[in-house]
């Protein structure tokens, strides 16, 4: 499927539309939380709730209005086998990233909308409903955080003596610790869920975010775009830029930094046994 680039010619307006969509989805999540909800288990044994599905429905409708004709690859749609034909331009949507923490009552879950153009993230929005903080970025034009008192530009920080890493709450392991020792030496460590890890690096609160286990592309596209817009970088397992449109929308691993080149993570990865239709070694 070929998408007319004119459909996204006004990128600033499209970013604003994504911000509105993320906020509307977040408001629906909070409403459903207040009413109570049940937890289901998907075929891959990951949790899903009515909140995920309701938020995704809102985002699908909003993006269809804002950018008609641009395919939308969304987590729950993919789980149901609904994957639109797509080419070089498409949205990647995770309506509720950090569901495991969310169902435990945590607040570090996010709504994520990213736009991919020619395998690279172009713009992104990450919204944290529980705190009403929103991060957004357009590659080449900058990134910002939006709070109750307005928008503030954000930028990655230079690497200095006091260093900090941010990593997953549920996927930190010895290999990650060994990699951080190699990449940064002695450093502090922040444990945060969901795509907020990208945002902490983007706003200059951390220097590096390594992920040595698989993620889906909709988990990373929005945060990746924000980090790029703020001056950072995200590399794949071999140290080259992380690209999109891979088999089964899978990231084998990656390393996000504040803009400096980190060692490749490949030597620290554990063997991947595949999953679903994924062959071993993907």
Order of alpha helices (4+ residues) and beta strands (2+ residues): alpha-beta-beta-alpha-beta-alpha-beta-alpha-beta-beta-beta-beta-beta-beta-alpha-beta-alpha-beta-beta-alpha-beta-beta-beta
